[in-house]
Amino acid sequence: MKIGTDIIQIERIETLINKYDIKFKQKYLCENEIKLAKKVETLAGFWAAKEAIAKALGCGIGADLTFHDIHISKTHKGAPYFVLTHHAQQTHKIVDSSLSISHDGGFAIAVVVITTS
């Protein structure tokens, strides 16, 4: 079992959105994530989630795992979950995971627990 966490100041993401708008979103989100993230708090949460996932996998965001290798979605009840692209899944071999995202007081935080084979 591996655990990853990340926290980000929501204002930091808001500044990037105000400066780069869709280019910023496209750089680290897939199309479905852009559709889901209607608020800056959600965008910040997705950012924190992707960073937390990369930390739990022990590789960080980079050559082994890119922002676009991680796809965050929500269940019909609104709970976040993620899947990896086929290539990333073959590399990291996740068999089970749990993701929690929250935001309050100007910060977004994400915690992930991952079991690999």
C-alpha positions as CSV (number, residue, x, y, z in Angstrom):
1,M,0.0,0.0,0.0
2,K,1.3,3.5,-0.9
3,I,0.0,6.9,0.2
4,G,0.4,10.3,-1.5
5,T,-0.8,13.7,-0.5
6,D,-0.6,17.2,-2.0
7,I,-1.9,20.6,-1.0
8,I,-2.0,23.7,-3.2
9,Q,-3.1,27.3,-2.7
10,I,-6.2,27.8,-4.8
11,E,-5.1,31.4,-5.6
12,R,-2.1,30.0,-7.4
13,I,-4.3,28.0,-9.8
14,E,-6.6,31.0,-10.2
15,T,-3.7,33.2,-11.2
16,L,-2.6,30.7,-13.8
17,I,-6.2,30.4,-15.2
18,N,-6.5,34.2,-15.4
19,K,-3.2,34.4,-17.3
20,Y,-3.4,31.4,-19.6
21,D,-7.1,30.2,-19.4
22,I,-7.7,27.2,-21.7
23,K,-4.0,26.7,-22.5
24,F,-3.3,26.1,-18.8
25,K,-6.2,23.7,-18.5
26,Q,-5.2,21.7,-21.6
27,K,-1.7,21.4,-20.4
28,Y,-2.6,19.3,-17.4
29,L,-6.3,18.2,-17.8
30,C,-8.0,15.9,-20.3
31,E,-11.2,17.0,-22.0
32,N,-13.5,15.3,-19.5
33,E,-11.7,16.9,-16.6
34,I,-12.0,20.3,-18.2
35,K,-15.8,19.7,-18.5
36,L,-16.1,18.6,-14.9
37,A,-14.0,21.4,-13.4
38,K,-16.3,24.4,-13.5
39,K,-14.8,26.1,-10.4
40,V,-11.3,27.0,-9.6
41,E,-11.5,25.0,-6.4
42,T,-12.2,21.9,-8.5
43,L,-9.3,22.6,-10.8
44,A,-7.0,23.1,-7.8
45,G,-8.3,19.8,-6.4
46,F,-7.6,17.9,-9.6
47,W,-4.0,19.4,-9.6
48,A,-3.5,18.3,-6.1
49,A,-4.9,14.8,-6.9
50,K,-2.6,14.3,-9.8
51,E,0.4,15.3,-7.7
52,A,-0.7,13.1,-4.8
53,I,-1.0,10.1,-7.2
54,A,2.4,10.7,-8.7
55,K,3.9,10.9,-5.2
56,A,2.2,7.6,-4.1
57,L,3.6,5.9,-7.2
58,G,7.1,7.2,-6.2
59,C,7.8,8.9,-9.6
60,G,6.4,12.4,-9.5
61,I,5.1,14.1,-12.5
62,G,7.6,13.8,-15.3
63,A,8.8,11.3,-17.9
64,D,7.4,8.2,-16.2
65,L,4.0,9.8,-15.5
66,T,2.5,12.9,-17.1
67,F,-0.5,14.9,-16.1
68,H,-2.3,13.4,-19.1
69,D,-1.6,9.8,-17.9
70,I,-3.9,10.4,-15.0
71,H,-7.6,10.8,-15.7
72,I,-9.8,12.0,-12.8
73,S,-13.5,11.5,-12.8
74,K,-16.4,11.4,-10.4
75,T,-19.0,8.7,-9.5
76,H,-22.7,9.4,-9.9
77,K,-22.6,10.5,-6.2
78,G,-19.7,12.9,-6.9
79,A,-16.9,10.9,-5.3
80,P,-13.6,11.4,-7.1
81,Y,-11.6,8.5,-8.6
82,F,-8.9,8.1,-11.2
83,V,-7.7,5.8,-13.9
84,L,-4.3,5.7,-15.7
85,T,-3.8,5.5,-19.4
86,H,-3.0,2.0,-20.6
87,H,0.7,2.7,-20.9
88,A,0.9,4.2,-17.4
89,Q,-1.1,1.3,-15.9
90,Q,1.3,-1.2,-17.5
91,T,4.2,0.6,-15.9
92,H,2.7,1.1,-12.4
93,K,0.3,-1.8,-12.1
94,I,-2.4,-0.3,-9.8
95,V,-4.8,-3.0,-8.5
96,D,-6.8,-0.8,-6.1
97,S,-7.0,2.9,-5.1
98,S,-8.9,5.4,-3.2
99,L,-8.8,9.2,-3.8
100,S,-10.1,12.0,-1.6
101,I,-10.1,15.7,-2.6
102,S,-11.2,18.6,-0.4
103,H,-10.8,22.4,-0.4
104,D,-11.3,25.0,2.3
105,G,-9.6,28.2,3.6
106,G,-8.0,28.9,0.3
107,F,-6.4,25.5,-0.1
108,A,-7.1,22.3,-2.0
109,I,-5.8,19.0,-0.7
110,A,-5.8,15.5,-2.1
111,V,-4.9,12.2,-0.5
112,V,-4.6,8.9,-2.4
113,V,-4.0,5.3,-1.3
114,I,-2.8,2.9,-3.9
115,T,-2.2,-0.8,-4.0
116,T,0.1,-2.1,-6.7
117,S,0.9,-5.6,-7.8
